């Protein structure tokens, strides 16, 4: 029987000139591995006469990755952010995400670290950290 578990997801990411070899993210949050903002690929405009026009426009793909406070992968994002701060330059990432439960793989192209939590939120227990990567494109394909 097939399942739709996220437990077997594999997220490999690299950052040019920083982490050239792909780094496997691990230690995802319990209820939130990663999520994506909706993309509006078409803009529409209705004229005063009621005729609707539309056209394709390029859109960034915004992804949020959630890692437990004690995830060994937090250091990946800390290094990425701190290196950018030190050099005052943006590093560009690429990624390959494999979801075996649905037999799909996704290639993420030209990503930038656009939101970074400098530390975990502390409540009764330390909370997950959520990092945002904005991609130029995410392309899905069958495994």
Number of C-alpha atoms within 10 A of each C-alpha: 2 6 8 11 11 16 12 11 17 16 19 18 21 19 20 13 10 14 15 12 12 16 15 15 19 17 16 23 19 11 9 15 19 17 12 13 11 11 11 12 11 12 11 10 11 10 9 7 6 8 8 10 11 10 9 10 9 12 14 17 19 20 21 20 18 23 25 21 21 16 16 13 17 24 11 17 16 15 13 21 19 12 15 14 11 8 9 9 9 15 19 18 24 21 21 19 18 22 19 18 14 15 11 13 19 18 16 22 18 17 26 19 20 15 13 15 14 12 14 16 13 10 7 6 8 13 17 25 22 24 19 20 23 21 22 16 18 19 10 14 10 11 11
